[in-house]
Amino acid sequence: MIVDIHNHILYELDGGPQNQNETILLAKQAVASGISHVIATPHHKHLHNGHVYGIDPSTIIFMVEKVNQY
């Protein structure tokens, strides 16, 4: 088992993938590289390009559940 313990795989949250298709592509690339599990680690509070992201934990949980359905 290979686990990626720090990945910004959830789209539209903090400067990671811009859409669902990019998230799926990242997941497929992880599998092709032998990664069996990905831990999504968006920044809870993060400054990126002059924008402060403040991501609520319920949003992260929702996005993980949504992405796991693919």
Distance bins in CASP14 RR format, pairs under 12 A and 6 or more apart:
PFRMAT RR
TARGET T0000
AUTHOR 0000-0000-0000
RMODE 2
METHOD distances of the structure
MODEL  1
1 34 0 0 0 0 1 0 0 0 0 0 0
1 35 0 0 0 0 1 0 0 0 0 0 0
1 36 1 0 1 0 0 0 0 0 0 0 0
1 37 1 0 0 1 0 0 0 0 0 0 0
1 38 0 0 0 0 0 1 0 0 0 0 0
2 30 0 0 0 0 1 0 0 0 0 0 0
2 31 0 0 0 0 0 1 0 0 0 0 0
2 32 0 0 0 0 0 1 0 0 0 0 0
2 33 0 0 0 0 1 0 0 0 0 0 0
2 34 1 0 1 0 0 0 0 0 0 0 0
2 35 1 0 1 0 0 0 0 0 0 0 0
2 36 1 0 1 0 0 0 0 0 0 0 0
2 37 1 0 0 1 0 0 0 0 0 0 0
2 38 0 0 0 0 1 0 0 0 0 0 0
2 39 0 0 0 0 0 1 0 0 0 0 0
3 30 0 0 0 0 0 1 0 0 0 0 0
3 34 0 0 0 0 0 1 0 0 0 0 0
3 35 1 0 0 1 0 0 0 0 0 0 0
3 36 1 0 0 1 0 0 0 0 0 0 0
3 37 1 0 1 0 0 0 0 0 0 0 0
3 38 1 0 0 1 0 0 0 0 0 0 0
3 39 1 0 0 1 0 0 0 0 0 0 0
3 40 0 0 0 0 0 1 0 0 0 0 0
3 41 0 0 0 0 0 1 0 0 0 0 0
4 26 0 0 0 0 1 0 0 0 0 0 0
4 27 0 0 0 0 0 1 0 0 0 0 0
4 29 0 0 0 0 0 1 0 0 0 0 0
4 30 1 0 0 1 0 0 0 0 0 0 0
4 31 0 0 0 0 0 1 0 0 0 0 0
4 33 0 0 0 0 1 0 0 0 0 0 0
4 34 0 0 0 0 1 0 0 0 0 0 0
4 35 1 0 1 0 0 0 0 0 0 0 0
4 36 0 0 0 0 1 0 0 0 0 0 0
4 37 1 0 0 1 0 0 0 0 0 0 0
4 38 1 0 1 0 0 0 0 0 0 0 0
4 39 1 0 0 1 0 0 0 0 0 0 0
4 40 0 0 0 0 1 0 0 0 0 0 0
4 41 0 0 0 0 1 0 0 0 0 0 0
5 35 0 0 0 0 0 1 0 0 0 0 0
5 37 0 0 0 0 1 0 0 0 0 0 0
5 38 0 0 0 0 1 0 0 0 0 0 0
5 39 1 0 1 0 0 0 0 0 0 0 0
5 40 0 0 0 0 0 1 0 0 0 0 0
5 41 1 0 0 1 0 0 0 0 0 0 0
6 35 0 0 0 0 0 1 0 0 0 0 0
6 38 0 0 0 0 1 0 0 0 0 0 0
6 39 1 0 0 1 0 0 0 0 0 0 0
6 40 0 0 0 0 1 0 0 0 0 0 0
6 41 1 0 1 0 0 0 0 0 0 0 0
6 42 0 0 0 0 0 1 0 0 0 0 0
6 43 0 0 0 0 0 1 0 0 0 0 0
7 13 0 0 0 0 0 1 0 0 0 0 0
7 14 0 0 0 0 0 1 0 0 0 0 0
7 16 0 0 0 0 1 0 0 0 0 0 0
7 17 0 0 0 0 0 1 0 0 0 0 0
7 23 0 0 0 0 0 1 0 0 0 0 0
7 26 1 0 0 1 0 0 0 0 0 0 0
7 27 0 0 0 0 1 0 0 0 0 0 0
7 29 0 0 0 0 0 1 0 0 0 0 0
7 30 1 0 0 1 0 0 0 0 0 0 0
7 33 0 0 0 0 0 1 0 0 0 0 0
7 35 0 0 0 0 1 0 0 0 0 0 0
7 37 0 0 0 0 1 0 0 0 0 0 0
7 38 1 0 1 0 0 0 0 0 0 0 0
7 39 1 0 0 1 0 0 0 0 0 0 0
7 40 1 0 0 1 0 0 0 0 0 0 0
7 41 1 0 0 1 0 0 0 0 0 0 0
7 42 0 0 0 0 1 0 0 0 0 0 0
7 64 0 0 0 0 0 1 0 0 0 0 0
7 67 0 0 0 0 0 1 0 0 0 0 0
8 14 1 0 0 1 0 0 0 0 0 0 0
8 15 1 0 0 1 0 0 0 0 0 0 0
8 16 1 0 1 0 0 0 0 0 0 0 0
8 17 1 0 0 1 0 0 0 0 0 0 0
8 18 0 0 0 0 0 1 0 0 0 0 0
8 22 0 0 0 0 0 1 0 0 0 0 0
8 23 0 0 0 0 1 0 0 0 0 0 0
8 26 0 0 0 0 1 0 0 0 0 0 0
8 38 0 0 0 0 0 1 0 0 0 0 0
8 39 0 0 0 0 0 1 0 0 0 0 0
8 40 1 0 0 1 0 0 0 0 0 0 0
8 41 1 0 0 1 0 0 0 0 0 0 0
8 42 1 0 0 1 0 0 0 0 0 0 0
8 43 0 0 0 0 1 0 0 0 0 0 0
8 46 0 0 0 0 1 0 0 0 0 0 0
8 48 0 0 0 0 0 1 0 0 0 0 0
8 53 0 0 0 0 0 1 0 0 0 0 0
8 55 0 0 0 0 0 1 0 0 0 0 0
8 60 0 0 0 0 0 1 0 0 0 0 0
8 63 0 0 0 0 0 1 0 0 0 0 0
9 15 0 0 0 0 0 1 0 0 0 0 0
9 16 1 0 0 1 0 0 0 0 0 0 0
9 17 1 0 0 1 0 0 0 0 0 0 0
9 20 0 0 0 0 0 1 0 0 0 0 0
9 22 0 0 0 0 1 0 0 0 0 0 0
9 23 1 0 1 0 0 0 0 0 0 0 0
9 24 0 0 0 0 1 0 0 0 0 0 0
9 25 0 0 0 0 0 1 0 0 0 0 0
9 26 1 0 1 0 0 0 0 0 0 0 0
9 27 1 0 0 1 0 0 0 0 0 0 0
9 28 0 0 0 0 0 1 0 0 0 0 0
9 29 0 0 0 0 0 1 0 0 0 0 0
9 30 1 0 0 1 0 0 0 0 0 0 0
9 31 0 0 0 0 0 1 0 0 0 0 0
9 35 0 0 0 0 0 1 0 0 0 0 0
9 37 0 0 0 0 0 1 0 0 0 0 0
9 38 1 0 1 0 0 0 0 0 0 0 0
9 39 0 0 0 0 1 0 0 0 0 0 0
9 40 1 0 1 0 0 0 0 0 0 0 0
9 41 0 0 0 0 1 0 0 0 0 0 0
9 42 0 0 0 0 1 0 0 0 0 0 0
9 60 0 0 0 0 0 1 0 0 0 0 0
9 63 0 0 0 0 1 0 0 0 0 0 0
9 64 0 0 0 0 1 0 0 0 0 0 0
9 66 0 0 0 0 0 1 0 0 0 0 0
9 67 1 0 0 1 0 0 0 0 0 0 0
9 68 0 0 0 0 0 1 0 0 0 0 0
9 70 0 0 0 0 0 1 0 0 0 0 0
10 16 1 0 0 1 0 0 0 0 0 0 0
10 17 1 0 0 1 0 0 0 0 0 0 0
10 18 0 0 0 0 0 1 0 0 0 0 0
10 19 0 0 0 0 0 1 0 0 0 0 0
10 20 0 0 0 0 0 1 0 0 0 0 0
10 22 0 0 0 0 0 1 0 0 0 0 0
10 23 1 0 0 1 0 0 0 0 0 0 0
10 24 0 0 0 0 0 1 0 0 0 0 0
10 26 0 0 0 0 1 0 0 0 0 0 0
10 27 0 0 0 0 0 1 0 0 0 0 0
10 38 0 0 0 0 1 0 0 0 0 0 0
10 39 0 0 0 0 0 1 0 0 0 0 0
10 40 1 0 1 0 0 0 0 0 0 0 0
10 41 0 0 0 0 1 0 0 0 0 0 0
10 42 1 0 1 0 0 0 0 0 0 0 0
10 43 0 0 0 0 0 1 0 0 0 0 0
10 53 0 0 0 0 0 1 0 0 0 0 0
10 55 0 0 0 0 1 0 0 0 0 0 0
10 59 0 0 0 0 1 0 0 0 0 0 0
10 60 1 0 0 1 0 0 0 0 0 0 0
10 61 0 0 0 0 0 1 0 0 0 0 0
10 62 0 0 0 0 1 0 0 0 0 0 0
10 63 1 0 1 0 0 0 0 0 0 0 0
10 64 1 0 0 1 0 0 0 0 0 0 0
10 65 0 0 0 0 0 1 0 0 0 0 0
10 66 0 0 0 0 1 0 0 0 0 0 0
10 67 1 0 0 1 0 0 0 0 0 0 0
10 68 0 0 0 0 0 1 0 0 0 0 0
10 70 0 0 0 0 0 1 0 0 0 0 0
11 17 1 0 1 0 0 0 0 0 0 0 0
11 18 1 0 0 1 0 0 0 0 0 0 0
11 19 1 0 1 0 0 0 0 0 0 0 0
11 20 1 0 1 0 0 0 0 0 0 0 0
11 21 0 0 0 0 1 0 0 0 0 0 0
11 22 1 0 0 1 0 0 0 0 0 0 0
11 23 1 0 1 0 0 0 0 0 0 0 0
11 24 0 0 0 0 1 0 0 0 0 0 0
11 25 0 0 0 0 0 1 0 0 0 0 0
11 26 0 0 0 0 1 0 0 0 0 0 0
11 27 0 0 0 0 0 1 0 0 0 0 0
11 40 0 0 0 0 0 1 0 0 0 0 0
11 42 0 0 0 0 1 0 0 0 0 0 0
11 59 0 0 0 0 0 1 0 0 0 0 0
11 63 1 0 0 1 0 0 0 0 0 0 0
11 64 0 0 0 0 0 1 0 0 0 0 0
11 66 0 0 0 0 1 0 0 0 0 0 0
11 67 1 0 0 1 0 0 0 0 0 0 0
11 70 0 0 0 0 0 1 0 0 0 0 0
12 18 1 0 0 1 0 0 0 0 0 0 0
12 19 1 0 0 1 0 0 0 0 0 0 0
12 20 0 0 0 0 1 0 0 0 0 0 0
12 21 0 0 0 0 0 1 0 0 0 0 0
12 22 0 0 0 0 1 0 0 0 0 0 0
12 23 0 0 0 0 1 0 0 0 0 0 0
12 42 0 0 0 0 1 0 0 0 0 0 0
12 53 0 0 0 0 0 1 0 0 0 0 0
12 55 0 0 0 0 0 1 0 0 0 0 0
12 59 0 0 0 0 1 0 0 0 0 0 0
12 60 0 0 0 0 0 1 0 0 0 0 0
12 62 0 0 0 0 0 1 0 0 0 0 0
12 63 0 0 0 0 1 0 0 0 0 0 0
12 66 0 0 0 0 0 1 0 0 0 0 0
12 67 0 0 0 0 0 1 0 0 0 0 0
13 19 0 0 0 0 0 1 0 0 0 0 0
13 22 0 0 0 0 0 1 0 0 0 0 0
13 23 0 0 0 0 0 1 0 0 0 0 0
13 40 0 0 0 0 1 0 0 0 0 0 0
13 41 0 0 0 0 0 1 0 0 0 0 0
13 42 1 0 1 0 0 0 0 0 0 0 0
13 43 0 0 0 0 1 0 0 0 0 0 0
13 44 0 0 0 0 0 1 0 0 0 0 0
13 46 0 0 0 0 1 0 0 0 0 0 0
13 48 0 0 0 0 0 1 0 0 0 0 0
13 51 0 0 0 0 0 1 0 0 0 0 0
13 53 1 0 0 1 0 0 0 0 0 0 0
13 54 0 0 0 0 1 0 0 0 0 0 0
13 55 1 0 1 0 0 0 0 0 0 0 0
13 56 0 0 0 0 0 1 0 0 0 0 0
13 57 0 0 0 0 0 1 0 0 0 0 0
13 59 1 0 0 1 0 0 0 0 0 0 0
13 60 1 0 0 1 0 0 0 0 0 0 0
13 61 0 0 0 0 0 1 0 0 0 0 0
13 62 0 0 0 0 0 1 0 0 0 0 0
13 63 1 0 0 1 0 0 0 0 0 0 0
13 64 0 0 0 0 0 1 0 0 0 0 0
13 66 0 0 0 0 0 1 0 0 0 0 0
13 67 0 0 0 0 0 1 0 0 0 0 0
14 40 0 0 0 0 0 1 0 0 0 0 0
14 41 0 0 0 0 1 0 0 0 0 0 0
14 42 1 0 1 0 0 0 0 0 0 0 0
14 43 1 0 1 0 0 0 0 0 0 0 0
14 44 0 0 0 0 1 0 0 0 0 0 0
14 45 0 0 0 0 1 0 0 0 0 0 0
14 46 1 0 1 0 0 0 0 0 0 0 0
14 47 0 0 0 0 0 1 0 0 0 0 0
14 48 1 0 0 1 0 0 0 0 0 0 0
14 49 0 0 0 0 0 1 0 0 0 0 0
14 51 0 0 0 0 1 0 0 0 0 0 0
14 52 0 0 0 0 0 1 0 0 0 0 0
14 53 1 0 1 0 0 0 0 0 0 0 0
14 54 0 0 0 0 1 0 0 0 0 0 0
14 55 1 0 0 1 0 0 0 0 0 0 0
14 59 0 0 0 0 0 1 0 0 0 0 0
14 60 0 0 0 0 1 0 0 0 0 0 0
14 63 0 0 0 0 0 1 0 0 0 0 0
15 22 0 0 0 0 0 1 0 0 0 0 0
15 42 0 0 0 0 1 0 0 0 0 0 0
15 43 0 0 0 0 1 0 0 0 0 0 0
15 46 0 0 0 0 1 0 0 0 0 0 0
15 47 0 0 0 0 0 1 0 0 0 0 0
15 48 1 0 1 0 0 0 0 0 0 0 0
15 49 0 0 0 0 1 0 0 0 0 0 0
15 50 0 0 0 0 0 1 0 0 0 0 0
15 51 0 0 0 0 1 0 0 0 0 0 0
15 53 1 0 0 1 0 0 0 0 0 0 0
15 55 0 0 0 0 0 1 0 0 0 0 0
16 22 1 0 0 1 0 0 0 0 0 0 0
16 23 0 0 0 0 1 0 0 0 0 0 0
16 25 0 0 0 0 0 1 0 0 0 0 0
16 26 0 0 0 0 1 0 0 0 0 0 0
16 40 0 0 0 0 0 1 0 0 0 0 0
16 41 0 0 0 0 0 1 0 0 0 0 0
16 42 0 0 0 0 1 0 0 0 0 0 0
16 43 0 0 0 0 0 1 0 0 0 0 0
16 46 0 0 0 0 0 1 0 0 0 0 0
16 48 0 0 0 0 1 0 0 0 0 0 0
16 49 0 0 0 0 0 1 0 0 0 0 0
16 53 0 0 0 0 0 1 0 0 0 0 0
16 55 0 0 0 0 0 1 0 0 0 0 0
16 63 0 0 0 0 0 1 0 0 0 0 0
17 23 1 0 1 0 0 0 0 0 0 0 0
17 24 0 0 0 0 1 0 0 0 0 0 0
17 25 1 0 0 1 0 0 0 0 0 0 0
17 26 1 0 0 1 0 0 0 0 0 0 0
17 27 0 0 0 0 1 0 0 0 0 0 0
17 29 0 0 0 0 0 1 0 0 0 0 0
17 40 0 0 0 0 0 1 0 0 0 0 0
17 42 0 0 0 0 0 1 0 0 0 0 0
17 63 0 0 0 0 0 1 0 0 0 0 0
17 67 0 0 0 0 1 0 0 0 0 0 0
18 25 0 0 0 0 0 1 0 0 0 0 0
18 26 0 0 0 0 0 1 0 0 0 0 0
19 25 0 0 0 0 1 0 0 0 0 0 0
19 26 0 0 0 0 0 1 0 0 0 0 0
19 67 0 0 0 0 0 1 0 0 0 0 0
20 26 0 0 0 0 0 1 0 0 0 0 0
20 27 0 0 0 0 0 1 0 0 0 0 0
20 63 0 0 0 0 0 1 0 0 0 0 0
20 66 0 0 0 0 1 0 0 0 0 0 0
20 67 0 0 0 0 1 0 0 0 0 0 0
20 69 0 0 0 0 0 1 0 0 0 0 0
20 70 1 0 0 1 0 0 0 0 0 0 0
21 27 0 0 0 0 0 1 0 0 0 0 0
21 28 0 0 0 0 0 1 0 0 0 0 0
21 67 0 0 0 0 0 1 0 0 0 0 0
21 70 0 0 0 0 0 1 0 0 0 0 0
22 28 0 0 0 0 0 1 0 0 0 0 0
22 29 0 0 0 0 0 1 0 0 0 0 0
22 67 0 0 0 0 0 1 0 0 0 0 0
22 70 0 0 0 0 0 1 0 0 0 0 0
23 29 0 0 0 0 0 1 0 0 0 0 0
23 30 0 0 0 0 0 1 0 0 0 0 0
23 38 0 0 0 0 0 1 0 0 0 0 0
23 40 0 0 0 0 1 0 0 0 0 0 0
23 42 0 0 0 0 0 1 0 0 0 0 0
23 63 0 0 0 0 1 0 0 0 0 0 0
23 64 0 0 0 0 0 1 0 0 0 0 0
23 66 0 0 0 0 1 0 0 0 0 0 0
23 67 1 0 1 0 0 0 0 0 0 0 0
23 68 0 0 0 0 0 1 0 0 0 0 0
23 69 0 0 0 0 0 1 0 0 0 0 0
23 70 1 0 0 1 0 0 0 0 0 0 0
24 30 0 0 0 0 0 1 0 0 0 0 0
24 31 0 0 0 0 0 1 0 0 0 0 0
24 66 0 0 0 0 0 1 0 0 0 0 0
24 67 0 0 0 0 1 0 0 0 0 0 0
24 68 0 0 0 0 0 1 0 0 0 0 0
24 69 0 0 0 0 0 1 0 0 0 0 0
24 70 1 0 1 0 0 0 0 0 0 0 0
25 31 0 0 0 0 0 1 0 0 0 0 0
25 32 0 0 0 0 0 1 0 0 0 0 0
25 70 0 0 0 0 0 1 0 0 0 0 0
26 32 0 0 0 0 0 1 0 0 0 0 0
26 33 0 0 0 0 0 1 0 0 0 0 0
26 35 0 0 0 0 0 1 0 0 0 0 0
26 38 0 0 0 0 1 0 0 0 0 0 0
26 40 0 0 0 0 0 1 0 0 0 0 0
26 67 0 0 0 0 1 0 0 0 0 0 0
26 70 0 0 0 0 0 1 0 0 0 0 0
27 33 0 0 0 0 0 1 0 0 0 0 0
27 34 0 0 0 0 0 1 0 0 0 0 0
27 35 0 0 0 0 1 0 0 0 0 0 0
27 36 0 0 0 0 0 1 0 0 0 0 0
27 37 0 0 0 0 0 1 0 0 0 0 0
27 38 1 0 0 1 0 0 0 0 0 0 0
27 40 0 0 0 0 0 1 0 0 0 0 0
27 67 1 0 0 1 0 0 0 0 0 0 0
27 68 0 0 0 0 1 0 0 0 0 0 0
27 69 0 0 0 0 0 1 0 0 0 0 0
27 70 1 0 0 1 0 0 0 0 0 0 0
28 34 0 0 0 0 0 1 0 0 0 0 0
28 35 0 0 0 0 0 1 0 0 0 0 0
28 38 0 0 0 0 0 1 0 0 0 0 0
28 70 0 0 0 0 1 0 0 0 0 0 0
29 35 0 0 0 0 1 0 0 0 0 0 0
29 38 0 0 0 0 0 1 0 0 0 0 0
30 36 0 0 0 0 1 0 0 0 0 0 0
30 37 0 0 0 0 1 0 0 0 0 0 0
30 38 1 0 1 0 0 0 0 0 0 0 0
30 39 0 0 0 0 0 1 0 0 0 0 0
30 40 0 0 0 0 0 1 0 0 0 0 0
31 37 0 0 0 0 0 1 0 0 0 0 0
31 38 0 0 0 0 1 0 0 0 0 0 0
31 70 0 0 0 0 0 1 0 0 0 0 0
37 68 0 0 0 0 0 1 0 0 0 0 0
38 64 0 0 0 0 1 0 0 0 0 0 0
38 67 0 0 0 0 1 0 0 0 0 0 0
38 68 0 0 0 0 0 1 0 0 0 0 0
39 60 0 0 0 0 0 1 0 0 0 0 0
39 64 0 0 0 0 1 0 0 0 0 0 0
40 55 0 0 0 0 0 1 0 0 0 0 0
40 57 0 0 0 0 0 1 0 0 0 0 0
40 59 0 0 0 0 0 1 0 0 0 0 0
40 60 1 0 0 1 0 0 0 0 0 0 0
40 61 0 0 0 0 1 0 0 0 0 0 0
40 62 0 0 0 0 0 1 0 0 0 0 0
40 63 1 0 0 1 0 0 0 0 0 0 0
40 64 1 0 1 0 0 0 0 0 0 0 0
40 65 0 0 0 0 0 1 0 0 0 0 0
40 66 0 0 0 0 0 1 0 0 0 0 0
40 67 1 0 0 1 0 0 0 0 0 0 0
40 68 0 0 0 0 1 0 0 0 0 0 0
41 55 0 0 0 0 0 1 0 0 0 0 0
41 60 0 0 0 0 1 0 0 0 0 0 0
41 64 0 0 0 0 0 1 0 0 0 0 0
42 48 0 0 0 0 0 1 0 0 0 0 0
42 53 1 0 0 1 0 0 0 0 0 0 0
42 54 0 0 0 0 1 0 0 0 0 0 0
42 55 1 0 1 0 0 0 0 0 0 0 0
42 56 0 0 0 0 0 1 0 0 0 0 0
42 57 0 0 0 0 0 1 0 0 0 0 0
42 59 0 0 0 0 1 0 0 0 0 0 0
42 60 1 0 1 0 0 0 0 0 0 0 0
42 61 0 0 0 0 0 1 0 0 0 0 0
42 62 0 0 0 0 0 1 0 0 0 0 0
42 63 0 0 0 0 1 0 0 0 0 0 0
42 64 0 0 0 0 1 0 0 0 0 0 0
42 67 0 0 0 0 0 1 0 0 0 0 0
43 51 0 0 0 0 0 1 0 0 0 0 0
43 52 0 0 0 0 1 0 0 0 0 0 0
43 53 1 0 1 0 0 0 0 0 0 0 0
43 54 1 0 0 1 0 0 0 0 0 0 0
43 55 1 0 0 1 0 0 0 0 0 0 0
43 60 0 0 0 0 0 1 0 0 0 0 0
44 52 0 0 0 0 0 1 0 0 0 0 0
44 53 0 0 0 0 1 0 0 0 0 0 0
44 54 1 0 0 1 0 0 0 0 0 0 0
44 55 1 0 1 0 0 0 0 0 0 0 0
44 56 0 0 0 0 1 0 0 0 0 0 0
44 57 1 0 0 1 0 0 0 0 0 0 0
44 59 0 0 0 0 0 1 0 0 0 0 0
44 60 0 0 0 0 1 0 0 0 0 0 0
45 51 0 0 0 0 0 1 0 0 0 0 0
45 52 1 0 0 1 0 0 0 0 0 0 0
45 53 1 0 0 1 0 0 0 0 0 0 0
45 54 1 0 1 0 0 0 0 0 0 0 0
45 55 1 0 0 1 0 0 0 0 0 0 0
45 56 0 0 0 0 0 1 0 0 0 0 0
45 57 0 0 0 0 0 1 0 0 0 0 0
46 52 1 0 0 1 0 0 0 0 0 0 0
46 53 1 0 1 0 0 0 0 0 0 0 0
46 54 1 0 0 1 0 0 0 0 0 0 0
46 55 0 0 0 0 1 0 0 0 0 0 0
47 53 1 0 0 1 0 0 0 0 0 0 0
47 54 0 0 0 0 0 1 0 0 0 0 0
48 54 0 0 0 0 0 1 0 0 0 0 0
48 55 0 0 0 0 0 1 0 0 0 0 0
53 59 0 0 0 0 0 1 0 0 0 0 0
53 60 0 0 0 0 0 1 0 0 0 0 0
54 60 0 0 0 0 0 1 0 0 0 0 0
55 61 0 0 0 0 0 1 0 0 0 0 0
55 62 0 0 0 0 0 1 0 0 0 0 0
55 63 0 0 0 0 1 0 0 0 0 0 0
55 64 0 0 0 0 0 1 0 0 0 0 0
56 62 0 0 0 0 1 0 0 0 0 0 0
56 63 0 0 0 0 0 1 0 0 0 0 0
57 63 0 0 0 0 0 1 0 0 0 0 0
57 64 0 0 0 0 0 1 0 0 0 0 0
58 64 0 0 0 0 0 1 0 0 0 0 0
58 65 0 0 0 0 0 1 0 0 0 0 0
59 65 0 0 0 0 0 1 0 0 0 0 0
59 66 0 0 0 0 0 1 0 0 0 0 0
60 66 0 0 0 0 0 1 0 0 0 0 0
60 67 0 0 0 0 0 1 0 0 0 0 0
61 67 0 0 0 0 0 1 0 0 0 0 0
61 68 0 0 0 0 0 1 0 0 0 0 0
62 68 0 0 0 0 0 1 0 0 0 0 0
62 69 0 0 0 0 0 1 0 0 0 0 0
63 69 0 0 0 0 0 1 0 0 0 0 0
63 70 0 0 0 0 0 1 0 0 0 0 0
64 70 0 0 0 0 0 1 0 0 0 0 0
END
